[in-house]
Amino acid sequence: MARYIDADAWNEFYIERTKDLESYNHYDMGYGDAMDNVDDWMDAQPTIEARPVVRGEWIKYKLGWDDYVLRVKCSVCDHREYNNKPHFCPNCGADMRTEKENERLL
């Protein structure tokens, strides 16, 4: 399974680790030793929990006689909602926000 690290935390760690080494040069240590050090530093970093974002959309549908009730279903799992269009599907967790809504959050 892939490990994901926080890039900002890694950058802070790297700067802190190498700030006292004014003439720090990977070639002075030897390429292999330098790569071993970087590998050890990476392994020491805390990981973050990441998972892919599943995107979906609410699909409108009708039940014949009732035109007054908003009926939608999830495009990912077919979960049905009535009079409600939440930002996430309560069944599968799919993100139902549009690109425009997601841009506003950034």
C-alpha positions, 0 to 999 in steps of 0.5 A: 500500500502506498504511503503518503507524507505531508510535504510541508512537514517533510520540508520543515524536517529537511531544513531543520536537519540540514541547517547546521551543515553549511557546506553540506554536499551529498557528493562529499558523503558519497552518493550511496550514503546520501541516498540512504540518509534521505531514505531514512529521513523519508521513513521517519516522516509521519504519514497521512491518511489519504483516499481517492475522492469519488465524485458523483452527481444527483440524477433527478427522477419522477414517480409518475403522479408526484411532480411536487417532490424532488427525487434524486438518486446517486449516480454512484450507488443509486441511493435515493433522496427526497426533497434533499440534495446533500453535498455528499451521498450519505450511503457511499460518501461520493462528493456531489459538489460541482466544479464551481462549488469546489473552486469556491472552497479553495 
